[in-house]
């Protein structure tokens, strides 16, 4: 009996553990995974998990398209952030990226990522939803890990959620830090970890970190995610409550995440706005 060739899929791999987990999930789903990895961001471990890996600098969009077409893929999925700071530091756009930059009305995340999706589509490459093969990684509703928070802490979750949704809707950031229903820090271009550090420094050891999806979240990219690194930063910063949007937030390296939440005494909740 002749073997059926594996379906091929392209993976745009950024920072963190998520690309590694998604690469593994795709392989388990029967895909032959061909990766384009960012030299400035991606873990070298990705090479052991994929059929091929092409290393490029951030901004080499034409090179990425060429690598995927050479690998014979038609569908592409993004995993892991490419920190926006690279647009201002050591950015190396090729001709295709320059073409995309000329289309931009601003440099909001959605504008940039939608332009990349358009450039891929023009070359016959379809960008699919990040969550399509990452369902088990999504946060559920209610307590997820760590100790249950006291009743006095719970209002910070609903308050923080409503405030974070406004910021996310403006495409500024998806994370805020609150304490006693006061906003201590808002995520912007510096990223989640720095926002947590700033907010924690202003709190009294009981600050809450709230992370949400955008009101009209495009599941092809920038899906909110938390992981062990998030908990490490929270512990160091004096934040002991984490609330994420249920069904729309990825939990990276879940077993280690739960272990650390218990160890650090950080309460983790999945919240859904009714």
Secondary structure, DSSP 4 states (H G I P E B T S, - for coil): -PPPPPEEEEEEE-SSSHHHHHHHHHHHTTEEEEEEEETTT--GGGGGGSSEEEEE-TT-HHHHHHHHHHHT--EEEEES---GGGGTSS----HHHHHHHHH-SS--HHHHHHHHHHHHHHTT-EEPPGGGG-GGGB--SEEEESSPPPHHHHHHHHHHHHHHHHHHHTTS-SEEEEETTEEEEE--TT-HHHHHHHHHHHSSS-EEEEE---TT--TTS---EE-HHHHHHHHHHTEEEEEEETTT-EESSHHHHHHHHHHHT-EEEEE---
